[in-house]
Amino acid sequence: VSDFLSIYGVLKRADVAEVTVVAEREGRVELYPVDLAIEPDTTIAAFDAQYPEGADYVVVPAMDPGTDPVIAAWLSAQRAKGTIIVGICNGSRMLSTAGLLEGRRATAHWNSISELRGKNPTMEWVPDRRYVVDDGVATSTGITANVPAMLALIEAIGGREAAERVAADLG
């Protein structure tokens, strides 16, 4: 809930890009750990049909357990098209499943360090950064890094002035 709602809200507020919620299939998506569901804007198949060249950016919130092979394949395919992939908190688990952490510098929520290091032996763990960007893949630590990571993304898309405006709005 917190990963998804915070990144979605900050990106929508910035109004510097089209923000589209993409899901594996049609229908409501249950968020955890509370009883809350969202209705995605589109499916993976429909998104791919509309944007065959891929997205500019895909932001991946924490998904438990982060091992869905359909989502992992889609993320890998998006990255192959040049899409910048941004893992928020334990969204890094899905990036790991997609093979996107191998050979890269990365960070994530502290409780997934051992798991990610075990699954990605060539990943260089960066323990002292709120977010890390390496070769088109960004990762961030826990929930307190969501807003700074999204402000960096807003700056990359819309410029420093847009990021400063949103930061001021958010306090």
KOLTINU-466436 format. One line per 2 residues: number of its first residue (from 1); their letters; for each residue x, y, z of C-alpha. Coordinates in nm, 3 decimals, always signed. Layout:
NUM) a) X:Y:Z ~ ...
This chain:
1) vs) +0.000:+0.000:+0.000 ~ +0.255:+0.257:+0.109
3) df) +0.501:+0.188:-0.173 ~ +0.236:+0.207:-0.442
5) ls) +0.031:+0.500:-0.309 ~ +0.329:+0.721:-0.227
7) iy) +0.500:+0.682:-0.564 ~ +0.175:+0.710:-0.757
9) gv) +0.067:+1.021:-0.567 ~ +0.401:+1.198:-0.605
11) lk) +0.428:+1.120:-0.978 ~ +0.068:+1.225:-1.049
13) ra) +0.115:+1.547:-0.851 ~ +0.422:+1.636:-1.057
15) dv) +0.223:+1.627:-1.381 ~ +0.538:+1.583:-1.592
17) ae) +0.447:+1.252:-1.754 ~ +0.160:+1.016:-1.825
19) vt) +0.131:+0.788:-1.523 ~ -0.028:+0.454:-1.608
21) vv) -0.093:+0.166:-1.368 ~ -0.020:-0.159:-1.551
23) ae) -0.120:-0.502:-1.419 ~ -0.073:-0.856:-1.536
25) re) -0.444:-0.904:-1.603 ~ -0.774:-0.717:-1.593
27) gr) -0.951:-0.670:-1.263 ~ -0.883:-0.526:-0.925
29) ve) -0.541:-0.568:-0.766 ~ -0.534:-0.627:-0.392
31) ly) -0.276:-0.427:-0.202 ~ -0.124:-0.546:+0.122
33) pv) -0.111:-0.547:+0.421 ~ -0.453:-0.378:+0.446
35) dl) -0.780:-0.454:+0.272 ~ -0.745:-0.213:-0.019
37) ai) -0.768:-0.273:-0.393 ~ -0.699:-0.063:-0.700
39) ep) -0.828:-0.081:-1.055 ~ -0.531:-0.072:-1.296
41) dt) -0.544:+0.150:-1.605 ~ -0.437:-0.129:-1.840
43) ti) -0.291:-0.477:-1.872 ~ +0.058:-0.577:-1.980
45) aa) -0.077:-0.703:-2.315 ~ -0.277:-0.387:-2.384
47) fd) +0.016:-0.164:-2.282 ~ +0.252:-0.354:-2.511
49) aq) +0.005:-0.324:-2.801 ~ -0.030:+0.051:-2.745
51) yp) +0.343:+0.113:-2.680 ~ +0.540:-0.150:-2.875
53) eg) +0.858:+0.057:-2.831 ~ +0.821:+0.023:-2.452
55) ad) +0.776:+0.267:-2.167 ~ +1.019:+0.543:-2.082
57) yv) +1.015:+0.440:-1.716 ~ +0.858:+0.155:-1.520
59) vv) +0.834:+0.193:-1.142 ~ +0.800:-0.134:-0.951
61) pa) +0.667:-0.122:-0.592 ~ +0.713:-0.408:-0.347
63) md) +0.526:-0.720:-0.456 ~ +0.511:-1.028:-0.239
65) pg) +0.678:-1.259:-0.293 ~ +0.830:-1.084:-0.596
67) td) +0.861:-1.396:-0.808 ~ +0.581:-1.365:-1.066
69) pv) +0.734:-1.497:-1.392 ~ +0.496:-1.299:-1.617
71) ia) +0.583:-0.967:-1.453 ~ +0.953:-1.057:-1.446
73) aw) +0.950:-1.138:-1.819 ~ +0.771:-0.812:-1.894
75) ls) +1.022:-0.609:-1.692 ~ +1.310:-0.782:-1.867
77) aq) +1.152:-0.714:-2.207 ~ +1.089:-0.350:-2.115
79) ra) +1.453:-0.307:-2.009 ~ +1.567:-0.467:-2.337
81) kg) +1.370:-0.192:-2.517 ~ +1.561:+0.076:-2.326
83) ti) +1.310:+0.140:-2.048 ~ +1.452:+0.270:-1.721
85) iv) +1.333:+0.035:-1.446 ~ +1.292:+0.173:-1.092
87) gi) +1.252:-0.071:-0.802 ~ +1.098:+0.079:-0.490
89) cn) +1.183:-0.084:-0.156 ~ +1.129:-0.459:-0.197
91) gs) +1.035:-0.406:-0.560 ~ +1.400:-0.506:-0.594
93) rm) +1.287:-0.867:-0.539 ~ +1.091:-0.852:-0.866
95) ls) +1.389:-0.688:-1.039 ~ +1.600:-0.977:-0.911
97) ta) +1.355:-1.232:-1.052 ~ +1.374:-1.046:-1.384
99) gl) +1.754:-1.077:-1.381 ~ +1.799:-0.700:-1.363
101) le) +2.032:-0.685:-1.061 ~ +2.310:-0.906:-1.194
103) gr) +2.632:-0.710:-1.240 ~ +2.479:-0.387:-1.110
105) ra) +2.519:-0.172:-0.802 ~ +2.192:-0.181:-0.606
107) ta) +2.018:-0.122:-0.277 ~ +1.684:-0.235:-0.130
109) hw) +1.499:-0.271:+0.198 ~ +1.729:-0.403:+0.471
111) ns) +1.525:-0.722:+0.522 ~ +1.597:-0.845:+0.170
113) is) +1.976:-0.798:+0.168 ~ +2.065:-1.164:+0.227
115) el) +1.805:-1.291:-0.021 ~ +1.917:-1.054:-0.297
117) rg) +2.286:-1.118:-0.244 ~ +2.224:-1.493:-0.256
119) kn) +2.025:-1.473:-0.580 ~ +2.249:-1.212:-0.745
121) pt) +2.612:-1.300:-0.672 ~ +2.747:-1.035:-0.912
123) me) +2.532:-0.756:-0.768 ~ +2.731:-0.496:-0.572
125) wv) +2.530:-0.410:-0.261 ~ +2.537:-0.036:-0.177
127) pd) +2.439:-0.002:+0.189 ~ +2.468:+0.372:+0.244
129) rr) +2.240:+0.524:-0.021 ~ +1.865:+0.587:-0.029
131) yv) +1.863:+0.503:-0.399 ~ +2.114:+0.381:-0.654
133) vd) +2.102:+0.406:-1.034 ~ +2.317:+0.173:-1.244
135) dg) +2.289:+0.115:-1.618 ~ +1.919:+0.187:-1.656
137) va) +1.809:+0.018:-1.333 ~ +1.737:+0.212:-1.015
139) ts) +1.675:+0.063:-0.672 ~ +1.575:+0.225:-0.343
141) tg) +1.567:+0.136:+0.023 ~ +1.256:+0.137:+0.242
143) it) +0.951:+0.361:+0.244 ~ +1.139:+0.673:+0.353
145) an) +1.332:+0.662:+0.025 ~ +1.018:+0.658:-0.193
147) vp) +0.973:+1.033:-0.209 ~ +1.341:+1.121:-0.268
149) am) +1.362:+0.856:-0.541 ~ +1.046:+0.991:-0.708
151) la) +1.175:+1.349:-0.683 ~ +1.492:+1.235:-0.862
153) li) +1.274:+1.073:-1.130 ~ +1.063:+1.389:-1.162
155) ea) +1.383:+1.589:-1.206 ~ +1.504:+1.346:-1.475
157) ig) +1.175:+1.379:-1.663 ~ +1.064:+1.737:-1.602
159) gr) +1.372:+1.921:-1.479 ~ +1.492:+2.058:-1.151
161) ea) +1.220:+2.324:-1.127 ~ +0.946:+2.058:-1.144
163) ae) +1.116:+1.851:-0.874 ~ +1.161:+2.155:-0.649
165) rv) +0.794:+2.252:-0.698 ~ +0.673:+1.907:-0.594
167) aa) +0.918:+1.892:-0.304 ~ +0.790:+2.229:-0.178
169) dl) +0.427:+2.113:-0.219 ~ +0.505:+1.803:-0.012
171) g) +0.685:+2.003:+0.255
